[in-house]
Amino acid sequence: MSSQVESAQQGQYAAIGYPSRLVGRKQVAEGTMAFQFERPRNFLFKAGQFVDLAPLGARPDGSDGLTHAFSIASSPFAEEIVVATRMRDTAFKRALSMLAIGAEVRIKGPMGSFTLHNNVSRPAVFLAGGIGIAPFLSLLSYAALNKLHPPISLFYANRYLEDAAFMDTLRELESSTGNFRFVPTFTRVDNTYGGWKGETGHISSEMLSKHGFNLQGSICYVAGPPTMVSAARLALDEAGVDEDDIRTEEFAGY
Ligand SMILES: Cc1cc2nc3c(=O)[nH]c(=O)nc-3n(C[C@H](O)[C@H](O)[C@H](O)COP(=O)(O)OP(=O)(O)OC[C@H]3O[C@@H](n4cnc5c(N)ncnc54)[C@H](O)[C@@H]3O)c2cc1C
């Protein structure tokens, strides 16, 4: 196919959505599922971006149009597009959970600018709340393959250990990726819970400074439900981070 035809098709699909299919799903934490979709031909994205996902014929009357935004959790080099979500009893998530393997969806995008900065001398501090881990997983998978990345620290807050999606993958990334530190924290547990010896409580300015991060000069990225994003922004503000150095992705709807 000529490159002119390909780019015309790309423009068309960017507007109406690329056709894709569900190829797999798996539970990644309690009440949390990851969905793998066929990667459409020519679908390029940057780690950290999101898509609008629409299962076809998913409305109760069989029509299309149910659409939700999801950060891409997979690497830009991966063969599949992976999204992850907390399953709830809502119209969209009922439709998603009922999708058969092979069912058609539309993927519109990619969108957003929650992408890693280029200046490798400025550390990156990632703050994730719950399913807000999704864009960071893509960013970290990309960094793992690209030796030239800034030092990265990830603080990852969940209520309980069993709510925390992708823990094994994150631990593997921690051991395989140079210049990456991983700090999980659990907000509803104390140190008597299941022998947990790590951090507990919400991400706070004290927690950030306790780990000795030099936040001045870092670029901070926050993703998660709106309440978590506001609280993390406050913690960064208290820690003296310049507002211009904070980038956020709010998972509106939680
Ligand atoms: C850029 C971006 C990236 C995102 N990435 C992700 C991601 O990676 N993973 C993810 O899980 N989510 C992500 N989201 C959020 C996602 O798009 C959904 O909004 C979210 O998953 C909630 O969907 P839902 O079906 O559970 O709720 P919805 O049914 O869409 O409900 C949305 C809100 O309306 C409220 N609501 C619903 N019905 C009613 C009613 N009848 N009366 C009153 N209130 C009601 C709900 O309580 C909720 O607060 C992202 C959002 C954005 C903007």
The ligand as an SDF file (V2000), in Angstrom:
LIG
                    3D

 53 58  0  0  0  0  0  0  0  0999 V2000
   -7.7590   10.7140   30.0210 C   0  0  0  0  0  0  0  0  0  0  0  0
   -8.5060    9.6380   30.7690 C   0  0  0  0  0  0  0  0  0  0  0  0
   -7.9090    8.3950   30.9480 C   0  0  0  0  0  0  0  0  0  0  0  0
   -8.5850    7.4070   31.6590 C   0  0  0  0  0  0  0  0  0  0  0  0
   -7.9900    6.2050   31.8100 N   0  0  0  0  0  0  0  0  0  0  0  0
   -8.6280    5.2280   32.5070 C   0  0  0  0  0  0  0  0  0  0  0  0
   -8.0280    3.9490   32.6940 C   0  0  0  0  0  0  0  0  0  0  0  0
   -6.9190    3.6720   32.2240 O   0  0  0  0  0  0  0  0  0  0  0  0
   -8.7160    3.0320   33.4040 N   0  0  0  0  0  0  0  0  0  0  0  0
   -9.9700    3.3140   33.9330 C   0  0  0  0  0  0  0  0  0  0  0  0
  -10.5460    2.4480   34.5840 O   0  0  0  0  0  0  0  0  0  0  0  0
  -10.5440    4.4850   33.7700 N   0  0  0  0  0  0  0  0  0  0  0  0
   -9.9270    5.4560   33.0650 C   0  0  0  0  0  0  0  0  0  0  0  0
  -10.5430    6.6710   32.8750 N   0  0  0  0  0  0  0  0  0  0  0  0
  -11.9100    6.8480   33.4100 C   0  0  0  0  0  0  0  0  0  0  0  0
  -12.9060    6.1070   32.5150 C   0  0  0  0  0  0  0  0  0  0  0  0
  -13.0280    6.7740   31.2690 O   0  0  0  0  0  0  0  0  0  0  0  0
  -14.2970    6.0180   33.1780 C   0  0  0  0  0  0  0  0  0  0  0  0
  -14.8200    7.2840   33.3890 O   0  0  0  0  0  0  0  0  0  0  0  0
  -14.2350    5.3060   34.4950 C   0  0  0  0  0  0  0  0  0  0  0  0
  -13.6560    4.0140   34.3110 O   0  0  0  0  0  0  0  0  0  0  0  0
  -15.6180    5.1800   35.1300 C   0  0  0  0  0  0  0  0  0  0  0  0
  -16.4470    4.4810   34.2580 O   0  0  0  0  0  0  0  0  0  0  0  0
  -17.7150    3.6930   34.8220 P   0  0  0  0  0  0  0  0  0  0  0  0
  -18.3140    2.9520   33.6900 O   0  0  0  0  0  0  0  0  0  0  0  0
  -17.2770    2.9180   36.0160 O   0  0  0  0  0  0  0  0  0  0  0  0
  -18.6510    4.8520   35.3300 O   0  0  0  0  0  0  0  0  0  0  0  0
  -19.7460    5.6650   34.4910 P   0  0  0  0  0  0  0  0  0  0  0  0
  -20.9790    4.8840   34.2910 O   0  0  0  0  0  0  0  0  0  0  0  0
  -19.1330    6.2610   33.2850 O   0  0  0  0  0  0  0  0  0  0  0  0
  -20.0330    6.7930   35.5440 O   0  0  0  0  0  0  0  0  0  0  0  0
  -19.2310    7.9850   35.5590 C   0  0  0  0  0  0  0  0  0  0  0  0
  -19.5840    8.7840   36.8050 C   0  0  0  0  0  0  0  0  0  0  0  0
  -20.9260    9.0850   36.8610 O   0  0  0  0  0  0  0  0  0  0  0  0
  -21.4790    8.5440   38.0400 C   0  0  0  0  0  0  0  0  0  0  0  0
  -22.7680    8.0080   37.7010 N   0  0  0  0  0  0  0  0  0  0  0  0
  -23.0150    6.9900   36.8530 C   0  0  0  0  0  0  0  0  0  0  0  0
  -24.3200    6.7780   36.7750 N   0  0  0  0  0  0  0  0  0  0  0  0
  -24.8910    7.6960   37.5760 C   0  0  0  0  0  0  0  0  0  0  0  0
  -26.2140    8.0030   37.9190 C   0  0  0  0  0  0  0  0  0  0  0  0
  -27.2390    7.3360   37.4140 N   0  0  0  0  0  0  0  0  0  0  0  0
  -26.4480    9.0180   38.7980 N   0  0  0  0  0  0  0  0  0  0  0  0
  -25.4210    9.7100   39.3120 C   0  0  0  0  0  0  0  0  0  0  0  0
  -24.1510    9.4740   39.0220 N   0  0  0  0  0  0  0  0  0  0  0  0
  -23.8920    8.4820   38.1760 C   0  0  0  0  0  0  0  0  0  0  0  0
  -20.5480    7.4650   38.5160 C   0  0  0  0  0  0  0  0  0  0  0  0
  -20.6080    7.2730   39.9170 O   0  0  0  0  0  0  0  0  0  0  0  0
  -19.2470    8.0300   38.0800 C   0  0  0  0  0  0  0  0  0  0  0  0
  -18.7630    8.9440   39.0410 O   0  0  0  0  0  0  0  0  0  0  0  0
   -9.8830    7.6690   32.1860 C   0  0  0  0  0  0  0  0  0  0  0  0
  -10.4820    8.9190   31.9940 C   0  0  0  0  0  0  0  0  0  0  0  0
   -9.8020    9.8930   31.3020 C   0  0  0  0  0  0  0  0  0  0  0  0
  -10.4790   11.2300   31.1020 C   0  0  0  0  0  0  0  0  0  0  0  0
  1  2  1  0
  2  3  1  0
  2 52  2  0
  3  4  2  0
  4  5  1  0
  4 50  1  0
  5  6  2  0
  6  7  1  0
  6 13  1  0
  7  8  2  0
  7  9  1  0
  9 10  1  0
 10 11  2  0
 10 12  1  0
 12 13  2  0
 13 14  1  0
 14 15  1  0
 14 50  1  0
 15 16  1  0
 16 17  1  0
 16 18  1  0
 18 19  1  0
 18 20  1  0
 20 21  1  0
 20 22  1  0
 22 23  1  0
 23 24  1  0
 24 25  2  0
 24 26  1  0
 24 27  1  0
 27 28  1  0
 28 29  2  0
 28 30  1  0
 28 31  1  0
 31 32  1  0
 32 33  1  0
 33 34  1  0
 33 48  1  0
 34 35  1  0
 35 36  1  0
 35 46  1  0
 36 37  1  0
 36 45  1  0
 37 38  2  0
 38 39  1  0
 39 40  1  0
 39 45  2  0
 40 41  1  0
 40 42  2  0
 42 43  1  0
 43 44  2  0
 44 45  1  0
 46 47  1  0
 46 48  1  0
 48 49  1  0
 50 51  2  0
 51 52  1  0
 52 53  1  0
M  END
$$$$
